[in-house]
């Protein structure tokens, strides 16, 4: 039985998801204004601050404190994972 969750499968799934996003929104994710702002972030703190600002300016979220806490946790976890050697093949793909 083949590896259903290896790098090749992940790449295909990720590419398909990016195509679906572009089709749905009409803009490639790499060209989204928030993506461009995130590319300029150089630390966990700067990413967290940018996303918190996005939450504060949005009227869609009623529980900002809870959401901000979740974002901090997710960014911290993703930052840790990004430095894990076994996942180095995925880092360039996501960036």
C-alpha positions as CSV (number, residue, x, y, z in Angstrom):
1,X,0.0,0.0,0.0
2,X,1.3,3.4,-0.9
3,X,2.0,6.3,1.4
4,X,-1.3,8.3,1.4
5,X,0.1,11.2,3.4
6,X,3.5,11.7,2.1
7,X,5.0,14.9,0.5
8,X,3.7,14.1,-3.0
9,X,0.1,13.6,-1.8
10,X,0.4,16.8,0.3
11,X,1.7,18.8,-2.6
12,X,-1.2,17.7,-4.8
13,X,-3.8,18.4,-2.1
14,X,-2.3,21.8,-1.4
15,X,-2.1,22.7,-5.1
16,X,-5.7,21.7,-5.6
17,X,-6.8,23.8,-2.6
18,X,-4.9,26.8,-3.9
19,X,-6.6,26.4,-7.3
20,X,-10.0,26.2,-5.6
21,X,-9.3,29.3,-3.6
22,X,-8.3,31.2,-6.8
23,X,-11.5,30.0,-8.6
24,X,-13.7,31.0,-5.6
25,X,-12.2,34.4,-4.9
26,X,-10.8,35.5,-8.3
27,X,-7.4,36.2,-6.8
28,X,-4.5,33.9,-6.2
29,X,-3.7,33.5,-2.5
30,X,-0.1,34.6,-3.2
31,X,-1.4,38.0,-4.4
32,X,-3.9,38.6,-1.6
33,X,-3.2,41.8,0.3
34,X,-2.9,39.9,3.7
35,X,-0.5,37.4,2.2
36,X,1.7,40.3,1.0
37,X,1.6,41.9,4.5
38,X,2.5,38.5,6.1
39,X,5.5,38.1,3.8
40,X,7.0,41.2,5.5
41,X,6.6,39.8,9.0
42,X,9.9,38.5,10.5
43,X,8.8,37.2,13.9
44,X,6.0,35.4,15.6
45,X,5.1,38.6,17.4
46,X,4.8,40.6,14.1
47,X,2.6,37.9,12.6
48,X,0.4,37.9,15.7
49,X,0.1,41.7,15.8
50,X,-0.9,41.8,12.1
51,X,-3.6,39.1,12.5
52,X,-4.9,40.7,15.7
53,X,-5.2,44.0,13.9
54,X,-7.2,42.2,11.2
55,X,-9.5,40.8,13.9
56,X,-10.0,44.1,15.6
57,X,-11.1,45.8,12.3
58,X,-13.5,43.1,11.4
59,X,-17.1,43.3,12.6
60,X,-17.6,39.6,11.9
61,X,-16.0,38.4,15.2
62,X,-17.8,39.0,18.5
63,X,-15.3,37.1,20.6
64,X,-12.1,38.9,19.8
65,X,-10.2,37.9,22.9
66,X,-10.9,34.2,22.4
67,X,-10.0,34.4,18.8
68,X,-6.8,36.3,19.4
69,X,-5.8,33.6,22.0
70,X,-6.4,30.9,19.4
71,X,-4.3,32.8,16.8
72,X,-1.4,33.2,19.2
73,X,-1.5,29.5,19.9
74,X,-1.7,28.5,16.2
75,X,1.1,30.8,15.3
76,X,3.3,29.5,18.1
77,X,2.6,25.9,17.0
78,X,3.3,26.6,13.3
79,X,6.5,28.5,14.2
80,X,7.7,25.4,16.1
81,X,6.7,23.0,13.4
82,X,8.5,25.2,10.8
83,X,11.8,24.5,12.5
84,X,11.3,20.7,12.6
85,X,13.6,18.9,10.2
86,X,11.2,16.1,9.2
87,X,8.9,18.7,7.8
88,X,11.5,20.8,5.9
89,X,10.1,19.6,2.6
90,X,6.8,21.3,3.3
91,X,8.2,24.6,4.4
92,X,9.1,25.9,1.0
93,X,5.8,24.7,-0.4
94,X,3.8,26.7,2.2
95,X,5.9,29.8,2.0
